[in-house]
Amino acid sequence: MKCLFIINPSSGTKTIQKNLDQMIGQMILKQIVQTIDVFYTQKRRCLSA
């Protein structure tokens, strides 16, 4: 099984990192997943004309 996390750090508090680390650790220990991908979104850039 694969697991994909997409994190938007600007949408709230930064407490998700600790919870994410715990979730990933448990899934690996229990051999629930084989592949874990974590992506962080970035703030939109303002383009001035």
N, C-alpha and C positions, 0 to 999 in steps of 0.2 A: 504494500500500500504506500502511496505517496501522500505527502502533506504539504500544503502551500499556505504560508502566512503572508498577508500583505498588510503592512503597518503604515499608518498615516500619523507620524509623530506630531504634526501640528494640530491634530483634531482633539487633543485632550491632554491628560497628564502623562507623564513618562513612566508611570507605574506598570505599564504593560510589559516592560522588559523583564522584570523579575518573574511575573506570572508566566511569560512566554518561556523563559529559561526552565522553569519548573515543569511546565507541560511537555516541552521537548525532552527533558531528562526522563520523565516518567514513560513517555512513549517509546524511547530508546531502550530503557531498562526492561520494559514489558514486551519488547520486540513487536510492537504494534505497527510500526512504520519502518520502511526500508530507506526512504528518501525524504528529507525535509528541506524545503526551500523557504527562505525568509527574504522578503523584499521590503524595502522602505521607500515610501513615496517621498517626493520632494515638493517644496513649496513652489507654486506657480511663479514664473518669472514675468515681470511687467515689461512689455516691449513698448517703448515710446517711439512714436513716428516722427 
